[in-house]
Each structure stands twice: as structure tokens, then as C-alpha cells.
């Protein structure tokens, strides 16, 4: 089975993530459970956002493609 670019990207990502985990455990981390993140949420769902997206999609259906 030949390697594809996607396979190589996945392998590199996995190796980098493994390196990050090793560093965290070397510096005292003891749990594999994700910690609660602080700061701004990655996703914000409000009525205004929903209305804006709905309006955009109705005005130009090609946005979805």
C-alpha cells in the first residue's frame, strides 16, 4: 500500500502530538484526562450568529459548496 500525503500528514501529526505529551509528563503531568481549558470558547452560538449565517445561506446557496 503506497503512502499518500494524508498518511504522511497523519504520521507527522501523531509524532508531534506524542512529543507534546512526553514533554508534559516529563514536566509533572500525571493524568491523561484533558484539563478544563480557560479562555474564550472556540465556538459561540448565539441567536445573532444563527440569524447571520441563515441570512448568508439564503442569499447565496453556493456558500455551502
mmCIF file as Biopython writes it, N, C-alpha, C and O atoms, coordinates in Angstrom:
data_model
#
loop_
_atom_site.group_PDB
_atom_site.id
_atom_site.type_symbol
_atom_site.label_atom_id
_atom_site.label_alt_id
_atom_site.label_comp_id
_atom_site.label_asym_id
_atom_site.label_entity_id
_atom_site.label_seq_id
_atom_site.pdbx_PDB_ins_code
_atom_site.Cartn_x
_atom_site.Cartn_y
_atom_site.Cartn_z
_atom_site.occupancy
_atom_site.B_iso_or_equiv
_atom_site.auth_seq_id
_atom_site.auth_asym_id
_atom_site.pdbx_PDB_model_num
ATOM 1   N N  . UNK A ? 1  ? 0.854   -1.181 0.000  1.0 0.0 1  A 1 
ATOM 2   C CA . UNK A ? 1  ? 0.000   0.000  0.000  1.0 0.0 1  A 1 
ATOM 3   C C  . UNK A ? 1  ? 0.896   1.239  0.000  1.0 0.0 1  A 1 
ATOM 4   O O  . UNK A ? 1  ? 1.664   1.431  0.943  1.0 0.0 1  A 1 
ATOM 5   N N  . UNK A ? 2  ? 0.821   2.060  -1.003 1.0 0.0 2  A 1 
ATOM 6   C CA . UNK A ? 2  ? 1.691   3.243  -1.056 1.0 0.0 2  A 1 
ATOM 7   C C  . UNK A ? 2  ? 1.234   4.307  -0.059 1.0 0.0 2  A 1 
ATOM 8   O O  . UNK A ? 2  ? 0.049   4.438  0.247  1.0 0.0 2  A 1 
ATOM 9   N N  . UNK A ? 3  ? 2.204   5.052  0.428  1.0 0.0 3  A 1 
ATOM 10  C CA . UNK A ? 3  ? 1.872   6.152  1.325  1.0 0.0 3  A 1 
ATOM 11  C C  . UNK A ? 3  ? 1.266   7.293  0.527  1.0 0.0 3  A 1 
ATOM 12  O O  . UNK A ? 3  ? 1.752   7.642  -0.549 1.0 0.0 3  A 1 
ATOM 13  N N  . UNK A ? 4  ? 0.236   7.849  1.045  1.0 0.0 4  A 1 
ATOM 14  C CA . UNK A ? 4  ? -0.356  9.036  0.435  1.0 0.0 4  A 1 
ATOM 15  C C  . UNK A ? 4  ? 0.028   10.238 1.286  1.0 0.0 4  A 1 
ATOM 16  O O  . UNK A ? 4  ? 0.537   10.085 2.396  1.0 0.0 4  A 1 
ATOM 17  N N  . UNK A ? 5  ? -0.215  11.414 0.769  1.0 0.0 5  A 1 
ATOM 18  C CA . UNK A ? 5  ? 0.090   12.622 1.522  1.0 0.0 5  A 1 
ATOM 19  C C  . UNK A ? 5  ? -0.686  12.647 2.828  1.0 0.0 5  A 1 
ATOM 20  O O  . UNK A ? 5  ? -0.168  13.094 3.851  1.0 0.0 5  A 1 
ATOM 21  N N  . UNK A ? 6  ? -1.919  12.172 2.800  1.0 0.0 6  A 1 
ATOM 22  C CA . UNK A ? 6  ? -2.738  12.144 4.015  1.0 0.0 6  A 1 
ATOM 23  C C  . UNK A ? 6  ? -2.128  11.228 5.067  1.0 0.0 6  A 1 
ATOM 24  O O  . UNK A ? 6  ? -2.118  11.565 6.252  1.0 0.0 6  A 1 
ATOM 25  N N  . UNK A ? 7  ? -1.618  10.070 4.644  1.0 0.0 7  A 1 
ATOM 26  C CA . UNK A ? 7  ? -0.966  9.139  5.584  1.0 0.0 7  A 1 
ATOM 27  C C  . UNK A ? 7  ? 0.249   9.799  6.219  1.0 0.0 7  A 1 
ATOM 28  O O  . UNK A ? 7  ? 0.464   9.697  7.427  1.0 0.0 7  A 1 
ATOM 29  N N  . UNK A ? 8  ? 1.041   10.475 5.396  1.0 0.0 8  A 1 
ATOM 30  C CA . UNK A ? 8  ? 2.248   11.122 5.905  1.0 0.0 8  A 1 
ATOM 31  C C  . UNK A ? 8  ? 1.879   12.246 6.873  1.0 0.0 8  A 1 
ATOM 32  O O  . UNK A ? 8  ? 2.511   12.394 7.919  1.0 0.0 8  A 1 
ATOM 33  N N  . UNK A ? 9  ? 0.856   13.044 6.529  1.0 0.0 9  A 1 
ATOM 34  C CA . UNK A ? 9  ? 0.423   14.116 7.419  1.0 0.0 9  A 1 
ATOM 35  C C  . UNK A ? 9  ? -0.055  13.552 8.746  1.0 0.0 9  A 1 
ATOM 36  O O  . UNK A ? 9  ? 0.238   14.119 9.798  1.0 0.0 9  A 1 
ATOM 37  N N  . UNK A ? 10 ? -0.793  12.434 8.713  1.0 0.0 10 A 1 
ATOM 38  C CA . UNK A ? 10 ? -1.281  11.819 9.936  1.0 0.0 10 A 1 
ATOM 39  C C  . UNK A ? 10 ? -0.122  11.332 10.790 1.0 0.0 10 A 1 
ATOM 40  O O  . UNK A ? 10 ? -0.127  11.513 12.008 1.0 0.0 10 A 1 
ATOM 41  N N  . UNK A ? 11 ? 0.874   10.714 10.157 1.0 0.0 11 A 1 
ATOM 42  C CA . UNK A ? 11 ? 2.021   10.203 10.902 1.0 0.0 11 A 1 
ATOM 43  C C  . UNK A ? 11 ? 2.796   11.344 11.546 1.0 0.0 11 A 1 
ATOM 44  O O  . UNK A ? 11 ? 3.190   11.239 12.707 1.0 0.0 11 A 1 
ATOM 45  N N  . UNK A ? 12 ? 3.021   12.427 10.817 1.0 0.0 12 A 1 
ATOM 46  C CA . UNK A ? 12 ? 3.748   13.574 11.361 1.0 0.0 12 A 1 
ATOM 47  C C  . UNK A ? 12 ? 2.978   14.180 12.514 1.0 0.0 12 A 1 
ATOM 48  O O  . UNK A ? 12 ? 3.558   14.502 13.551 1.0 0.0 12 A 1 
ATOM 49  N N  . UNK A ? 13 ? 1.667   14.339 12.343 1.0 0.0 13 A 1 
ATOM 50  C CA . UNK A ? 13 ? 0.828   14.890 13.407 1.0 0.0 13 A 1 
ATOM 51  C C  . UNK A ? 13 ? 0.893   13.998 14.641 1.0 0.0 13 A 1 
ATOM 52  O O  . UNK A ? 13 ? 0.992   14.505 15.758 1.0 0.0 13 A 1 
ATOM 53  N N  . UNK A ? 14 ? 0.841   12.696 14.464 1.0 0.0 14 A 1 
ATOM 54  C CA . UNK A ? 14 ? 0.896   11.767 15.588 1.0 0.0 14 A 1 
ATOM 55  C C  . UNK A ? 14 ? 2.231   11.851 16.309 1.0 0.0 14 A 1 
ATOM 56  O O  . UNK A ? 14 ? 2.277   11.840 17.539 1.0 0.0 14 A 1 
ATOM 57  N N  . UNK A ? 15 ? 3.308   11.934 15.554 1.0 0.0 15 A 1 
ATOM 58  C CA . UNK A ? 15 ? 4.634   12.025 16.158 1.0 0.0 15 A 1 
ATOM 59  C C  . UNK A ? 15 ? 4.771   13.322 16.946 1.0 0.0 15 A 1 
ATOM 60  O O  . UNK A ? 15 ? 5.300   13.321 18.057 1.0 0.0 15 A 1 
ATOM 61  N N  . UNK A ? 16 ? 4.295   14.437 16.373 1.0 0.0 16 A 1 
ATOM 62  C CA . UNK A ? 16 ? 4.365   15.714 17.070 1.0 0.0 16 A 1 
ATOM 63  C C  . UNK A ? 16 ? 3.518   15.698 18.336 1.0 0.0 16 A 1 
ATOM 64  O O  . UNK A ? 16 ? 3.937   16.220 19.369 1.0 0.0 16 A 1 
ATOM 65  N N  . UNK A ? 17 ? 2.328   15.103 18.261 1.0 0.0 17 A 1 
ATOM 66  C CA . UNK A ? 17 ? 1.468   15.036 19.449 1.0 0.0 17 A 1 
ATOM 67  C C  . UNK A ? 17 ? 2.108   14.167 20.521 1.0 0.0 17 A 1 
ATOM 68  O O  . UNK A ? 17 ? 2.018   14.483 21.707 1.0 0.0 17 A 1 
ATOM 69  N N  . UNK A ? 18 ? 2.751   13.082 20.120 1.0 0.0 18 A 1 
ATOM 70  C CA . UNK A ? 18 ? 3.444   12.219 21.074 1.0 0.0 18 A 1 
ATOM 71  C C  . UNK A ? 18 ? 4.558   12.999 21.769 1.0 0.0 18 A 1 
ATOM 72  O O  . UNK A ? 18 ? 4.759   12.855 22.975 1.0 0.0 18 A 1 
ATOM 73  N N  . UNK A ? 19 ? 5.275   13.818 21.020 1.0 0.0 19 A 1 
ATOM 74  C CA . UNK A ? 19 ? 6.341   14.637 21.595 1.0 0.0 19 A 1 
ATOM 75  C C  . UNK A ? 19 ? 5.773   15.613 22.627 1.0 0.0 19 A 1 
ATOM 76  O O  . UNK A ? 19 ? 6.358   15.805 23.694 1.0 0.0 19 A 1 
ATOM 77  N N  . UNK A ? 20 ? 4.636   16.227 22.308 1.0 0.0 20 A 1 
ATOM 78  C CA . UNK A ? 20 ? 3.994   17.166 23.237 1.0 0.0 20 A 1 
ATOM 79  C C  . UNK A ? 20 ? 3.609   16.453 24.523 1.0 0.0 20 A 1 
ATOM 80  O O  . UNK A ? 20 ? 3.855   16.969 25.614 1.0 0.0 20 A 1 
ATOM 81  N N  . UNK A ? 21 ? 3.004   15.267 24.410 1.0 0.0 21 A 1 
ATOM 82  C CA . UNK A ? 21 ? 2.600   14.509 25.597 1.0 0.0 21 A 1 
ATOM 83  C C  . UNK A ? 21 ? 3.811   14.115 26.436 1.0 0.0 21 A 1 
ATOM 84  O O  . UNK A ? 21 ? 3.772   14.215 27.662 1.0 0.0 21 A 1 
ATOM 85  N N  . UNK A ? 22 ? 4.880   13.672 25.793 1.0 0.0 22 A 1 
ATOM 86  C CA . UNK A ? 22 ? 6.086   13.284 26.535 1.0 0.0 22 A 1 
ATOM 87  C C  . UNK A ? 22 ? 6.644   14.461 27.323 1.0 0.0 22 A 1 
ATOM 88  O O  . UNK A ? 22 ? 7.050   14.305 28.474 1.0 0.0 22 A 1 
ATOM 89  N N  . UNK A ? 23 ? 6.665   15.644 26.699 1.0 0.0 23 A 1 
ATOM 90  C CA . UNK A ? 23 ? 7.146   16.830 27.408 1.0 0.0 23 A 1 
ATOM 91  C C  . UNK A ? 23 ? 6.266   17.156 28.607 1.0 0.0 23 A 1 
ATOM 92  O O  . UNK A ? 23 ? 6.771   17.500 29.676 1.0 0.0 23 A 1 
ATOM 93  N N  . UNK A ? 24 ? 4.946   17.049 28.430 1.0 0.0 24 A 1 
ATOM 94  C CA . UNK A ? 24 ? 4.034   17.365 29.529 1.0 0.0 24 A 1 
ATOM 95  C C  . UNK A ? 24 ? 4.231   16.412 30.703 1.0 0.0 24 A 1 
ATOM 96  O O  . UNK A ? 24 ? 4.255   16.850 31.853 1.0 0.0 24 A 1 
ATOM 97  N N  . UNK A ? 25 ? 4.372   15.120 30.431 1.0 0.0 25 A 1 
ATOM 98  C CA . UNK A ? 25 ? 4.575   14.153 31.504 1.0 0.0 25 A 1 
ATOM 99  C C  . UNK A ? 25 ? 5.955   14.313 32.136 1.0 0.0 25 A 1 
ATOM 100 O O  . UNK A ? 25 ? 6.118   14.082 33.334 1.0 0.0 25 A 1 
ATOM 101 N N  . UNK A ? 26 ? 6.942   14.704 31.346 1.0 0.0 26 A 1 
ATOM 102 C CA . UNK A ? 26 ? 8.281   14.934 31.894 1.0 0.0 26 A 1 
ATOM 103 C C  . UNK A ? 26 ? 8.288   16.128 32.845 1.0 0.0 26 A 1 
ATOM 104 O O  . UNK A ? 26 ? 9.110   16.199 33.758 1.0 0.0 26 A 1 
ATOM 105 N N  . UNK A ? 27 ? 7.365   17.065 32.625 1.0 0.0 27 A 1 
ATOM 106 C CA . UNK A ? 27 ? 7.289   18.250 33.477 1.0 0.0 27 A 1 
ATOM 107 C C  . UNK A ? 27 ? 6.251   18.107 34.590 1.0 0.0 27 A 1 
ATOM 108 O O  . UNK A ? 27 ? 5.842   19.105 35.183 1.0 0.0 27 A 1 
ATOM 109 N N  . UNK A ? 28 ? 5.825   16.889 34.876 1.0 0.0 28 A 1 
ATOM 110 C CA . UNK A ? 28 ? 4.994   16.667 36.056 1.0 0.0 28 A 1 
ATOM 111 C C  . UNK A ? 28 ? 3.536   16.324 35.827 1.0 0.0 28 A 1 
ATOM 112 O O  . UNK A ? 28 ? 2.821   16.074 36.798 1.0 0.0 28 A 1 
ATOM 113 N N  . UNK A ? 29 ? 3.070   16.301 34.619 1.0 0.0 29 A 1 
ATOM 114 C CA . UNK A ? 29 ? 1.679   15.927 34.382 1.0 0.0 29 A 1 
ATOM 115 C C  . UNK A ? 29 ? 1.483   14.473 34.777 1.0 0.0 29 A 1 
ATOM 116 O O  . UNK A ? 29 ? 2.341   13.632 34.506 1.0 0.0 29 A 1 
ATOM 117 N N  . UNK A ? 30 ? 0.344   14.168 35.424 1.0 0.0 30 A 1 
ATOM 118 C CA . UNK A ? 30 ? 0.104   12.810 35.896 1.0 0.0 30 A 1 
ATOM 119 C C  . UNK A ? 30 ? -1.148  12.173 35.318 1.0 0.0 30 A 1 
ATOM 120 O O  . UNK A ? 30 ? -1.342  10.965 35.454 1.0 0.0 30 A 1 
ATOM 121 N N  . UNK A ? 31 ? -2.004  12.962 34.676 1.0 0.0 31 A 1 
ATOM 122 C CA . UNK A ? 31 ? -3.278  12.444 34.195 1.0 0.0 31 A 1 
ATOM 123 C C  . UNK A ? 31 ? -3.356  12.528 32.670 1.0 0.0 31 A 1 
ATOM 124 O O  . UNK A ? 31 ? -2.853  13.470 32.058 1.0 0.0 31 A 1 
ATOM 125 N N  . UNK A ? 32 ? -4.000  11.522 32.072 1.0 0.0 32 A 1 
ATOM 126 C CA . UNK A ? 32 ? -4.204  11.554 30.624 1.0 0.0 32 A 1 
ATOM 127 C C  . UNK A ? 32 ? -5.530  12.210 30.260 1.0 0.0 32 A 1 
ATOM 128 O O  . UNK A ? 32 ? -5.825  12.398 29.080 1.0 0.0 32 A 1 
ATOM 129 N N  . UNK A ? 33 ? -6.327  12.556 31.256 1.0 0.0 33 A 1 
ATOM 130 C CA . UNK A ? 33 ? -7.613  13.205 31.035 1.0 0.0 33 A 1 
ATOM 131 C C  . UNK A ? 33 ? -7.360  14.670 30.684 1.0 0.0 33 A 1 
ATOM 132 O O  . UNK A ? 33 ? -6.549  15.335 31.331 1.0 0.0 33 A 1 
ATOM 133 N N  . UNK A ? 34 ? -8.051  15.171 29.663 1.0 0.0 34 A 1 
ATOM 134 C CA . UNK A ? 34 ? -7.892  16.564 29.268 1.0 0.0 34 A 1 
ATOM 135 C C  . UNK A ? 34 ? -8.305  17.488 30.397 1.0 0.0 34 A 1 
ATOM 136 O O  . UNK A ? 34 ? -9.304  17.258 31.079 1.0 0.0 34 A 1 
ATOM 137 N N  . UNK A ? 35 ? -7.515  18.539 30.583 1.0 0.0 35 A 1 
ATOM 138 C CA . UNK A ? 35 ? -7.839  19.526 31.601 1.0 0.0 35 A 1 
ATOM 139 C C  . UNK A ? 35 ? -8.853  20.516 31.042 1.0 0.0 35 A 1 
ATOM 140 O O  . UNK A ? 35 ? -8.948  20.710 29.830 1.0 0.0 35 A 1 
ATOM 141 N N  . UNK A ? 36 ? -9.600  21.133 31.933 1.0 0.0 36 A 1 
ATOM 142 C CA . UNK A ? 36 ? -10.555 22.155 31.522 1.0 0.0 36 A 1 
ATOM 143 C C  . UNK A ? 36 ? -9.784  23.335 30.952 1.0 0.0 36 A 1 
ATOM 144 O O  . UNK A ? 36 ? -8.851  23.832 31.584 1.0 0.0 36 A 1 
ATOM 145 N N  . UNK A ? 37 ? -10.162 23.785 29.771 1.0 0.0 37 A 1 
ATOM 146 C CA . UNK A ? 37 ? -9.459  24.888 29.142 1.0 0.0 37 A 1 
ATOM 147 C C  . UNK A ? 37 ? -10.046 26.211 29.609 1.0 0.0 37 A 1 
ATOM 148 O O  . UNK A ? 37 ? -11.249 26.339 29.840 1.0 0.0 37 A 1 
ATOM 149 N N  . UNK A ? 38 ? -9.165  27.182 29.739 1.0 0.0 38 A 1 
ATOM 150 C CA . UNK A ? 38 ? -9.622  28.509 30.127 1.0 0.0 38 A 1 
ATOM 151 C C  . UNK A ? 38 ? -9.613  29.409 28.905 1.0 0.0 38 A 1 
ATOM 152 O O  . UNK A ? 38 ? -9.007  29.085 27.883 1.0 0.0 38 A 1 
ATOM 153 N N  . UNK A ? 39 ? -10.280 30.523 29.020 1.0 0.0 39 A 1 
ATOM 154 C CA . UNK A ? 39 ? -10.281 31.474 27.909 1.0 0.0 39 A 1 
ATOM 155 C C  . UNK A ? 39 ? -11.549 31.415 27.101 1.0 0.0 39 A 1 
ATOM 156 O O  . UNK A ? 39 ? -12.555 30.832 27.506 1.0 0.0 39 A 1 
ATOM 157 N N  . UNK A ? 40 ? -11.469 32.032 25.955 1.0 0.0 40 A 1 
ATOM 158 C CA . UNK A ? 40 ? -12.636 32.139 25.088 1.0 0.0 40 A 1 
ATOM 159 C C  . UNK A ? 40 ? -12.981 30.800 24.450 1.0 0.0 40 A 1 
ATOM 160 O O  . UNK A ? 40 ? -12.094 30.037 24.066 1.0 0.0 40 A 1 
ATOM 161 N N  . UNK A ? 41 ? -14.267 30.523 24.342 1.0 0.0 41 A 1 
ATOM 162 C CA . UNK A ? 41 ? -14.715 29.290 23.709 1.0 0.0 41 A 1 
ATOM 163 C C  . UNK A ? 41 ? -14.403 29.314 22.226 1.0 0.0 41 A 1 
ATOM 164 O O  . UNK A ? 41 ? -14.409 30.370 21.594 1.0 0.0 41 A 1 
ATOM 165 N N  . UNK A ? 42 ? -14.132 28.143 21.678 1.0 0.0 42 A 1 
ATOM 166 C CA . UNK A ? 42 ? -13.824 28.052 20.256 1.0 0.0 42 A 1 
ATOM 167 C C  . UNK A ? 42 ? -15.068 28.265 19.403 1.0 0.0 42 A 1 
ATOM 168 O O  . UNK A ? 42 ? -14.971 28.737 18.270 1.0 0.0 42 A 1 
ATOM 169 N N  . UNK A ? 43 ? -16.232 27.921 19.940 1.0 0.0 43 A 1 
ATOM 170 C CA . UNK A ? 43 ? -17.485 28.048 19.203 1.0 0.0 43 A 1 
ATOM 171 C C  . UNK A ? 43 ? -18.449 28.879 20.030 1.0 0.0 43 A 1 
ATOM 172 O O  . UNK A ? 43 ? -18.623 28.647 21.226 1.0 0.0 43 A 1 
ATOM 173 N N  . UNK A ? 44 ? -19.064 29.836 19.387 1.0 0.0 44 A 1 
ATOM 174 C CA . UNK A ? 44 ? -20.040 30.673 20.059 1.0 0.0 44 A 1 
ATOM 175 C C  . UNK A ? 44 ? -21.336 30.636 19.262 1.0 0.0 44 A 1 
ATOM 176 O O  . UNK A ? 44 ? -21.380 31.089 18.119 1.0 0.0 44 A 1 
ATOM 177 N N  . UNK A ? 45 ? -22.381 30.102 19.860 1.0 0.0 45 A 1 
ATOM 178 C CA . UNK A ? 45 ? -23.669 30.011 19.187 1.0 0.0 45 A 1 
ATOM 179 C C  . UNK A ? 45 ? -24.641 30.959 19.874 1.0 0.0 45 A 1 
ATOM 180 O O  . UNK A ? 45 ? -25.044 30.743 21.017 1.0 0.0 45 A 1 
ATOM 181 N N  . UNK A ? 46 ? -25.003 32.003 19.159 1.0 0.0 46 A 1 
ATOM 182 C CA . UNK A ? 46 ? -25.986 32.951 19.671 1.0 0.0 46 A 1 
ATOM 183 C C  . UNK A ? 46 ? -27.073 33.127 18.622 1.0 0.0 46 A 1 
ATOM 184 O O  . UNK A ? 46 ? -26.903 32.732 17.469 1.0 0.0 46 A 1 
ATOM 185 N N  . UNK A ? 47 ? -28.177 33.715 19.023 1.0 0.0 47 A 1 
ATOM 186 C CA . UNK A ? 47 ? -29.265 33.957 18.068 1.0 0.0 47 A 1 
ATOM 187 C C  . UNK A ? 47 ? -28.801 34.863 16.929 1.0 0.0 47 A 1 
ATOM 188 O O  . UNK A ? 47 ? -29.209 34.680 15.783 1.0 0.0 47 A 1 
ATOM 189 N N  . UNK A ? 48 ? -27.947 35.839 17.245 1.0 0.0 48 A 1 
ATOM 190 C CA . UNK A ? 48 ? -27.454 36.754 16.214 1.0 0.0 48 A 1 
ATOM 191 C C  . UNK A ? 48 ? -26.577 36.005 15.201 1.0 0.0 48 A 1 
ATOM 192 O O  . UNK A ? 48 ? -26.678 36.242 13.997 1.0 0.0 48 A 1 
ATOM 193 N N  . UNK A ? 49 ? -25.727 35.114 15.684 1.0 0.0 49 A 1 
ATOM 194 C CA . UNK A ? 49 ? -24.862 34.343 14.789 1.0 0.0 49 A 1 
ATOM 195 C C  . UNK A ? 49 ? -25.681 33.424 13.899 1.0 0.0 49 A 1 
ATOM 196 O O  . UNK A ? 49 ? -25.421 33.321 12.700 1.0 0.0 49 A 1 
ATOM 197 N N  . UNK A ? 50 ? -26.661 32.762 14.477 1.0 0.0 50 A 1 
ATOM 198 C CA . UNK A ? 50 ? -27.525 31.855 13.720 1.0 0.0 50 A 1 
ATOM 199 C C  . UNK A ? 50 ? -28.273 32.627 12.644 1.0 0.0 50 A 1 
ATOM 200 O O  . UNK A ? 50 ? -28.377 32.168 11.506 1.0 0.0 50 A 1 
ATOM 201 N N  . UNK A ? 51 ? -28.790 33.791 12.997 1.0 0.0 51 A 1 
ATOM 202 C CA . UNK A ? 51 ? -29.528 34.609 12.029 1.0 0.0 51 A 1 
ATOM 203 C C  . UNK A ? 51 ? -28.609 35.089 10.902 1.0 0.0 51 A 1 
ATOM 204 O O  . UNK A ? 51 ? -29.015 35.111 9.740  1.0 0.0 51 A 1 
ATOM 205 N N  . UNK A ? 52 ? -27.377 35.473 11.237 1.0 0.0 52 A 1 
ATOM 206 C CA . UNK A ? 52 ? -26.442 35.950 10.217 1.0 0.0 52 A 1 
ATOM 207 C C  . UNK A ? 52 ? -26.075 34.836 9.244  1.0 0.0 52 A 1 
ATOM 208 O O  . UNK A ? 52 ? -26.025 35.064 8.035  1.0 0.0 52 A 1 
ATOM 209 N N  . UNK A ? 53 ? -25.819 33.640 9.754  1.0 0.0 53 A 1 
ATOM 210 C CA . UNK A ? 53 ? -25.473 32.504 8.892  1.0 0.0 53 A 1 
ATOM 211 C C  . UNK A ? 53 ? -26.669 32.102 8.046  1.0 0.0 53 A 1 
ATOM 212 O O  . UNK A ? 53 ? -26.522 31.812 6.859  1.0 0.0 53 A 1 
ATOM 213 N N  . UNK A ? 54 ? -27.843 32.083 8.645  1.0 0.0 54 A 1 
ATOM 214 C CA . UNK A ? 54 ? -29.056 31.740 7.910  1.0 0.0 54 A 1 
ATOM 215 C C  . UNK A ? 54 ? -29.293 32.722 6.765  1.0 0.0 54 A 1 
ATOM 216 O O  . UNK A ? 54 ? -29.617 32.318 5.649  1.0 0.0 54 A 1 
ATOM 217 N N  . UNK A ? 55 ? -29.131 34.006 7.047  1.0 0.0 55 A 1 
ATOM 218 C CA . UNK A ? 55 ? -29.308 35.034 6.018  1.0 0.0 55 A 1 
ATOM 219 C C  . UNK A ? 55 ? -28.284 34.865 4.891  1.0 0.0 55 A 1 
ATOM 220 O O  . UNK A ? 55 ? -28.631 34.974 3.715  1.0 0.0 55 A 1 
ATOM 221 N N  . UNK A ? 56 ? -27.030 34.601 5.248  1.0 0.0 56 A 1 
ATOM 222 C CA . UNK A ? 56 ? -25.980 34.403 4.249  1.0 0.0 56 A 1 
ATOM 223 C C  . UNK A ? 56 ? -26.281 33.205 3.360  1.0 0.0 56 A 1 
ATOM 224 O O  . UNK A ? 56 ? -26.123 33.275 2.141  1.0 0.0 56 A 1 
ATOM 225 N N  . UNK A ? 57 ? -26.712 32.109 3.967  1.0 0.0 57 A 1 
ATOM 226 C CA . UNK A ? 57 ? -27.006 30.898 3.202  1.0 0.0 57 A 1 
ATOM 227 C C  . UNK A ? 57 ? -28.206 31.099 2.283  1.0 0.0 57 A 1 
ATOM 228 O O  . UNK A ? 57 ? -28.214 30.596 1.160  1.0 0.0 57 A 1 
ATOM 229 N N  . UNK A ? 58 ? -29.208 31.820 2.745  1.0 0.0 58 A 1 
ATOM 230 C CA . UNK A ? 58 ? -30.392 32.050 1.907  1.0 0.0 58 A 1 
ATOM 231 C C  . UNK A ? 58 ? -30.092 33.006 0.750  1.0 0.0 58 A 1 
ATOM 232 O O  . UNK A ? 58 ? -30.683 32.892 -0.323 1.0 0.0 58 A 1 
ATOM 233 N N  . UNK A ? 59 ? -29.170 33.947 0.974  1.0 0.0 59 A 1 
ATOM 234 C CA . UNK A ? 59 ? -28.858 34.911 -0.078 1.0 0.0 59 A 1 
ATOM 235 C C  . UNK A ? 59 ? -27.954 34.311 -1.156 1.0 0.0 59 A 1 
ATOM 236 O O  . UNK A ? 59 ? -27.997 34.743 -2.308 1.0 0.0 59 A 1 
ATOM 237 N N  . UNK A ? 60 ? -27.141 33.327 -0.793 1.0 0.0 60 A 1 
ATOM 238 C CA . UNK A ? 60 ? -26.225 32.720 -1.740 1.0 0.0 60 A 1 
ATOM 239 C C  . UNK A ? 60 ? -26.069 31.245 -1.413 1.0 0.0 60 A 1 
ATOM 240 O O  . UNK A ? 60 ? -25.244 30.883 -0.574 1.0 0.0 60 A 1 
ATOM 241 N N  . UNK A ? 61 ? -26.836 30.402 -2.049 1.0 0.0 61 A 1 
ATOM 242 C CA . UNK A ? 61 ? -26.822 28.968 -1.754 1.0 0.0 61 A 1 
ATOM 243 C C  . UNK A ? 61 ? -25.496 28.302 -2.108 1.0 0.0 61 A 1 
ATOM 244 O O  . UNK A ? 61 ? -25.217 27.204 -1.628 1.0 0.0 61 A 1 
ATOM 245 N N  . UNK A ? 62 ? -24.667 28.948 -2.942 1.0 0.0 62 A 1 
ATOM 246 C CA . UNK A ? 62 ? -23.386 28.359 -3.334 1.0 0.0 62 A 1 
ATOM 247 C C  . UNK A ? 62 ? -22.366 28.413 -2.195 1.0 0.0 62 A 1 
ATOM 248 O O  . UNK A ? 62 ? -21.306 27.795 -2.298 1.0 0.0 62 A 1 
ATOM 249 N N  . UNK A ? 63 ? -22.660 29.137 -1.117 1.0 0.0 63 A 1 
ATOM 250 C CA . UNK A ? 63 ? -21.759 29.230 0.024  1.0 0.0 63 A 1 
ATOM 251 C C  . UNK A ? 63 ? -21.500 27.856 0.606  1.0 0.0 63 A 1 
ATOM 252 O O  . UNK A ? 63 ? -20.408 27.595 1.110  1.0 0.0 63 A 1 
ATOM 253 N N  . UNK A ? 64 ? -22.471 26.987 0.546  1.0 0.0 64 A 1 
ATOM 254 C CA . UNK A ? 64 ? -22.371 25.658 1.152  1.0 0.0 64 A 1 
ATOM 255 C C  . UNK A ? 64 ? -21.436 24.740 0.376  1.0 0.0 64 A 1 
ATOM 256 O O  . UNK A ? 64 ? -21.003 23.729 0.931  1.0 0.0 64 A 1 
ATOM 257 N N  . UNK A ? 65 ? -21.103 25.035 -0.867 1.0 0.0 65 A 1 
ATOM 258 C CA . UNK A ? 65 ? -20.293 24.125 -1.668 1.0 0.0 65 A 1 
ATOM 259 C C  . UNK A ? 65 ? -18.884 24.448 -1.616 1.0 0.0 65 A 1 
ATOM 260 O O  . UNK A ? 65 ? -18.071 23.769 -2.243 1.0 0.0 65 A 1 
#
